[in-house]
């Protein structure tokens, strides 16, 4: 790769004007044909993946189109900086400084893979009327309230952001509070939009470790003797569940996709009749609950 830049368009068999759909289609076809598990050549498969890695990303593709090939040759051949001493400025910065330490296209690709873009996180490669490059457009953040039901089951959300317009976002099932979604190029002035989910409190349900929980009070008699009780469901209905006799405080029962957590309620005050019954029971209960 040191002598010449790889022709990623040729590797995928697409034209330089190919759109994202054409590139993806070509990649899938070649990947299936050359996959090592299907008896294909591993080196060829790696080459195909590398080509798709660059051409499927708008920013990486733009850098590649600009610097990956000059007349079919590597502009970095010989290990030098092709812009050294030329005093070329883009966006107020000397491009010689931007390429300092870059010895070849492979270096640019490695920097891209590192998630920095070719020149770090502060640079943007969108064209500006032919003016070239400038400082990276800042990301913007927005919080998106979602219900417990949406967080648990997933949802398609549509909302508007000032300066960014209408936004569509697919919330996957079991999304946690504070989950971040980066929407490339959908922020202000073409920057990225970072959406942070905020799960709104629900009067009954909560999500813990990806599970939908409802804390359900049960009486002492229900905990001791068992019985049937009703609990609400996220769709507004109610289901009857069987509370087993002798259940402990905090025990969980699974009903469909819901975990019902039983909270045994101890009465703070007993009337005279209740107190008399409890006193009679106290004479009969097992005193060996404490092991010391």
LINJOUR-V635123 format. One line per field, one symbol per residue. phi: phi as a letter, one per 20 degrees, with the letter a starting at -180 (. if undefined). psi: psi as a letter, one per 40 degrees, with the letter a starting at -180 (. if undefined). burial: 1 if it has 16 or more other ideal C-beta (glycine too) atoms within 10 Angstrom, else 0. Layout:
phi=???
psi=???
burial=???
//
This chain:
phi=.febffeffffemcefefeffffffffffffffdfgfdneefffffffffffgefedgfffffffecfbcmndefdgnneefdfmeledclncfffffefnedrgfffffffffnemfcnfedcdffcmnfodbfffffcdbedfcegfffeenaddcbdcgndnecdbeeffmfefnfdcedfmdeflnfeddddfcfffdfcebdclmdedcfcfcfgffffenqdcdcfdgenecceceeffmfefnfddecldddeeedfeeffbdfffffffffffgfdffeefeee
psi=eddiihgddddefiieehiddddddddddddddehdeeeihdddddddddddddeehdddddddddedhhfeiheeheeiheeheefhhhfeihddddeheheidddddddddeeeidfieeiheiigfedbiaihhiiiiihhhiidddddeiihihiihheeahhhhhhiifhihehhhhhheeahfeaihhhhihhiiiddiihhfeihhhhhiiidddddeiahiiiiideeaiihihhiifiiheihhhhbeihhhhhhhhhdhiiddddddddddddeihefdhe.
burial=0000110110110100010000100110011001000001000010110111011010111111001110000111100011100000000010110110010110011011000011100011110000001001000101010101111110100000100100101010001000100010011100111110101000001110000111010100011000001000110000001010001000101000011111010000000000000000000000000000
//
